Amino acid sequence: MKVEIVKLDDFGRGICFVNDKVTFVPNTVPGDIANIKIIKEHKKYNEAILVDLVNPSSNRKDALCPYFGICGGCTLQTLSYEKGIDYKKEKVINYFKKMGLIINPSLITNDTPYNYRNKITLKVVNGVIGYFKLNSHSVVEIKKCILSEDCINDVINIISNMKIINGEVIIRCNYKSEILIIINSKDKINIPNINENIKGIIINDKVIYGDNYFYEEINNIKYKVSYKAFFQVNRNVAIKMFKLVEDFTNNNDCVLDLYSGVGTLGLSASKKAKNVLGVEINNDAVDNANQNAVINKLNNAKFIYSDASNIKNIDVAFNKLIVDPPRAGLSREVIDFIKFKLPDEIMYISCDYHTQARDLKLLDSYEIIDSYICDLFSYTYHVECICFLRKRRWFNLKKIAEDLGITPAKASYLEEVISKNPDVKIEDIKDKSVREIEEVTKENTDKNEDATNNTTTTNNNNNNNNNNNNKPSGGNSLQKCEKKAKALNNEEAGKKAASLQGATVGTGSYCDILPPESVLALSSNGTCAYKVSFEYMTNKCVYYISMENGEVLSSNCTHKNITEGEHQCIIMKDLGVTKREMAYIYDTVDNGNEYTSRVEDVYGTPDAEGKTYVYRYHVSKSTGALTKEKMYELK
């Protein structure tokens, strides 16, 4: 059947509509008029293959790779480079918008969109070495990968002569074209003549030739990189990214670098920072990072071994934070740590913009002040996204309140007073009543006014004060509430409100809500209460909860449609998982009244037959109700 491809999905597949049903067609680009064949029909969507092109799109170009369409990678090879980077930018912007986040990212392009990868992972199945085929675990044999650096391609033939039957081969290279070959296999491996560029061969974590590391160099910093340690796969784009880290840092900054690897970002920051502490869970990478600090004579940088999720146990003072987490994003523990410590600025680097947007939504105390799309993975649908965050002004109030031992409501009032009276210090008025503060500010104003106007102003203020003395004072009423014995505190009020919606707080699941923000307020009848506001799934609620006995004095909930992020939470709850990395959610389509997604429960519980399946989930926008259907077995 003949169709027109209207856009690409998140995985670079063309999308058309057959009888108003979304249909995915790999190897097509927007604007293609094509004959397609539907190979799988589902309730809400179809899967199809390209038969032939009737009228190719002007956006289309010839794929240079002979394995295109067979190999599962490089899905954007038939799209011009410029259109490909525009596609990546657009999909990131649109997803952030769905999450209620507005960005306008700058582009960091790849000057060499071919032959840029310094690391590839090859699969070996039944003696065939190459990449997995599209949507398959069978292997297509390759002799050369056009995305890899030439020195890596030169080694592929050597690997082929090693007589590996089944296993995995990783090939890495550095700026000098030196090679590390890492093999994981139970087979007896034949070692051929060693190429002079081969720096080391490691088989099943045992060095059988040379070294288990080499050196990289970027922006005049030299890095020792062990064979298991992470390093950016695209050196040309990494140069530009690391320069952003340098620009992010000032002379007196104390920087915390989470997921620090071999120290690439932390050491870049240490060029200007006062000190840098890196935290990394890979022991080899930590050793490398500390060695790299010594090699480059950067004595202000230190790296320690720890899971980032245990960061609350590390006593560190910092004003700037750098995070470059794995695809799963930030753990709940890290999110809570950031919300507690409130660094001034954050640089968040991510290879998965979905989890990045999720985390930024949770970090509502920050605003996005700048962003970048980095084309680390040219001609693939993958994209690196960098967001620079700055603490919102209003959220400083929480920290001020904690430091001064007052409520956020009073901190807000004091901040307003200080902004209008710069000569008044917050420490001098924090323990005073509203009336006493008014008198202090009036005296301050009197001192700075003209003598003639001073008399008039004083009389007017005195009259106003006399009148106000006869009226009830909201500020004074709230102060009285502050002094009363409380049956529950701020946090407990939030938990109580959450429980009324069937939500839990702080249990480690991204489907749960963060502790709702509660403020001291007066109910409609003047009773001392906590005003608790939050959104959860399809409800936006405001509760007034008595601070004296915990009674719910009033509530108001309005219905809303769930967001795409919330629909993911509903799916995860159904699967019984509490970590995003335990379930992969793909191909999400907004069908108007519902979201549909393909879901792999990768750590799911097998059924009675010992099988685990990929499901198609349908989640209602209005109610959050879900239905699911088995698609195929996950092997």
Secondary structure, DSSP 8 states (H G I E B T S, - for coil): -EEE--EE-TTS-EEEEETTEEEEETT--TT-EEEEEEEEE-SSEEEEEEEEEEE--TTB-----TTBTTBSS-TTTTB-HHHHHHHHHHHHHHHHHHTT-----EEE--S--SS-BSEEEEEEETTEEEEEBTTSSSEEE-S--TTB-HHHHHHHHHHHTT---SEEEEEEE-TT--EEEEEE-SS--------TTEEEEEETTEEEEE-SEEEEEETTEEEEEETTS---SBHHHHHHHHHHHHHH--TT-EEEEES-TTSHHHHHHHTT-SEEEEEES-HHHHHHHHHHHHHTT-TTEEEEE--GGGGGGS----SEEEE---TT---HHHHHHHHHH--SEEEEEES-HHHHHHHHHH-TTEEEEEEEEE-SSTTSS--EEEEEEEE-GGGHHHHHHHHHTS-HHHHHHHHHHHHH-TTS-HHHHTTS-HHHHHHHHHHHHHHTS-HHHHHHHHHHHHHHHHHHHTS--HHHHHHHHHHS--SS-HHHHHHHHHHHTT--BSSS-TTSB---EEEEEE-TTS-EEEEEEEEETTEEEEEEEETTT--EEEEEEEE----HHHHHHHHHHHHT--SGGG-EEEEEEE-SSEEEEEEE-TT----TTS--EEEEEEEETTT--EEEEEEEE--
